[in-house]
Amino acid sequence: MPVWEVFEAKLDGPSEGNPFADVLIGAVFTQGHREVAVDGFYDGGGVYKVRFMPDTQGEWTYRTVSSVKALDGREGSFRAVAPLAGVHGPVRVSNTHHFAYADGTPYFPFGTTSYAWVHQSEALQEQTLVTLKSVPFNKIRMLVFPKHYEYNHNEPPFYPFPHEGTVPGAPGWKNDFTRFNPEFFAHLEKRIGDLRALNIEADLILFHPYDRWGYQSMPAEVDDRYLRYVLARFSAYRNIWWSMANEYDLMKAKKTSDFDRLFHIVEEHDPYRHLRSIHFSNVPYDYSAPWVTHGCLQLAKFDEASRYLADWKKPVLFDGVQYEGNLDKRWGNISGDEMTRRVWDGGVSGCYVTHGETLLNPDAEMSEDTTPTLWWSHGGTLKGTSPAQIGFLRKLVEESAVATGGVAVRAGFEAPEKPYYMNATVYATDKTTARTVLYYFDDHQPIWYEFPLPAGKFKADAIDPIAMTVTELDGTYSGKARIRLSGKPFRAMRFRAV
Amino acid sequence: MPVWEVFEAKLDGPSEGNPFADVLIGAVFTQGHREVAVDGFYDGGGVYKVRFMPDTQGEWTYRTVSSVKALDGREGSFRAVAPLAGVHGPVRVSNTHHFAYADGTPYFPFGTTSYAWVHQSEALQEQTLVTLKSVPFNKIRMLVFPKHYEYNHNEPPFYPFPHEGTVPGAPGWKNDFTRFNPEFFAHLEKRIGDLRALNIEADLILFHPYDRWGYQSMPAEVDDRYLRYVLARFSAYRNIWWSMANEYDLMKAKKTSDFDRLFHIVEEHDPYRHLRSIHFSNVPYDYSAPWVTHGCLQLAKFDEASRYLADWKKPVLFDGVQYEGNLDKRWGNISGDEMTRRVWDGGVSGCYVTHGETLLNPDAEMSEDTTPTLWWSHGGTLKGTSPAQIGFLRKLVEESAVATGGVAVRAGFEAPEKPYYMNATVYATDKTTARTVLYYFDDHQPIWYEFPLPAGKFKADAIDPIAMTVTELDGTYSGKARIRLSGKPFRAMRFRAV
């Protein structure tokens, strides 16, 4: 089997009692002197599974470990071969503020948001996947648990725990938190696999406060057991990112120390050390904590970006800068052009910005108690103008990266009067070998500008991020290059070393 | 003479020695038991002047006080009569966060910026006055001292002090800080009078760091003498506001405590207690100080407005939110639409925002060493699109004020989920008698919105601040009014009580 795919050992074992709680199952995978211990899980019907994602080619052997004799000491082996075409492994932090796949290929997150897409009808989920095939997003923020919120009132097809009753939260509704519903998790992992096939990272949100079923206020031991079950099932998917919570500070039944504990469980039980972060509403988590791999900010303060990068020395994602939409909510009614502007603003600040869309039909009912199909939560189709523009930026960024060794470096190297200069991101192996510099003017509209260029000669391209055009200027530029500009706002300029 | 005009007593006295430094002159103006002491000043050529702005009608007498016998104990009287048509007196703080003229007429500052207009050629100054006649601005930020800066390289027609040499700052240049140049001050007060005739407040900036003549680093005793001379000459102009400095924190020769002292001199020697503030670059002055009448902020953080208003319990002016322009400088190259947007943003936040314009011709030379005619500094004509739009807003605001007793109250009274609501300013005598509510959507574009209205029935007007149109909607609205909207950004909504 190819590296970075999922090896699965399936074992038959006892089904009596409560195997979810009573049976421990795991395995140690071995290559030479290297050993990797992984947790397994009970999948119902007397079936136990142990999953493993090999990261090096060659012979691997394994031996199971279990509290049940029939499942203990079972052995096997397989040969890991070269990765499938287009597969680069899981995404890691690279060059302090950026990302790369495990094989070193640069990864620039251009993510979108569809919180509850796996909790919709099968037809809608399939439509979401068709949409994802044709849009430029390579990461999606999504919830494990179903979602209860304004514009979100439907029941999910599957529940994570067995339950009694039919009306969530009403008398008669009772979750059995001692067991899991394997159908729920099998469905979710099928969708994670679908995303993996599309080269889309699943930024999986493990807890959230939008709830009527009782999942936001489970006892700590249930949280922990649930988390270990998720880790045992999903960790072997190379496209997993762990997002500990959405708006963690709105989860009134948990303290910050609970989230610290949950982070530590992820650290301990994810053998692959997937990326880890957490999303806030009003009170930022401590993103300098060593168990957090990157910032995940629900705000649009791009002028603070340099400070975040300098303080945390980690990549920073702006995951929640409001959505292209037309809702009655501040967070869901900016224009497509404004969405695109924010993705550029964060991008040239050395960070990454996540897309979302909340576009109602103009004749939609004036009520939040409806459940229209909004991409932000339900998936379906995208109607907005920003995805194509974000794709245009992604192409510019990836071109620059391919041309230059793939590292983005925050500019400022020759800008002593920094506040007076426009934001720029430099693509280079380091600051002294800059090959591509990308400037964005935001709402500024100078008729000329002096660009402080790195050493060397550059070609200049005038860029219109909204019309998605690139116009190469005559001549070459070096040093402090004064260039006459359009005098129109929301334009960009790219310099490519010749 | 009418109240709120300038009464001037002209006295002949000694011209030998240095009367600026050696002769004290002042007067006490008396009406019944009321006494107002004012400073006089030496105007050169043996002429001394004492000015007074009466604020109540009836008989006033005065008696001079001087260190020189010939000028001491001189008496006179005059009768103050009703104000001239359209004259309402000096502007005062009113209703905590707002302003009114002395006679109670509401004053809503819609100011502009032309720092060095009085230091240009006579022809250009006259053109500036012609422009000011036709644009909607009722306040102007302007410097006493001439200005040296990017795009500001000309010499002024007059200098405040006698000097030797011809090249400012070069060897041979020497100011005589023991004397004043009466021509300079006579010219400046003529321009203040011109503004007064146009009902424009002169927000007079007493110190600033943009200097090649030596005025930014004078000894403290010269600063104090200069300030008292300015106070003696200009205080009687009803349209004066004192701005202690522009970007005070860039004046490296002064400490914050120096500005405190200068504030106290103004407090002590301005009998009319004109408005007082100070402008900063990076480090805000302590606007809660009792000697500061209003905030004067060089930033565009409108989402912090509520906090400033609550903390300081004073009016807040955003005096420096970048300018409509196309310079190579961040502060001088936003679009007209963006300028207008910021004036609305600050306005509906319960504050006031000042305009400026820095529009080069598109074929202008690519150099900051030129001296083009930019309204922001030189005056001349206005070419931008924002002045008409700001005039449209001023008209809406003044209409609302006239209809409702003239008091603007910050909204939020029925907005428990405030962050989700759009900004609104309410025009009312108090929160319970709201007669007009003005909402602004900024970059939000909902297709419907629930407006929390005050008690009563309201007519609704859909407003386009850029196209400057008002479209009355059918019907009346009350309570929590859900209204279908355009789904376009940068729109506004007005509710008028019926």
Interface residues (C-beta under 8 A of the other chain):
Chain A: N326 L327 D328 K329 R330 N333 I334 S335 E338 L360 P362 A364 M366 P419 Y420 Y421 M422 D443 H444 Q445 P446 I447 W448 Y449 E450 R482 R484 G487 P489
Chain B: N326 L327 D328 K329 R330 W331 N333 I334 S335 E338 L360 P362 A364 M366 P419 Y420 Y421 M422 D443 H444 Q445 P446 I447 W448 Y449 E450 R482 R484 G487 P489
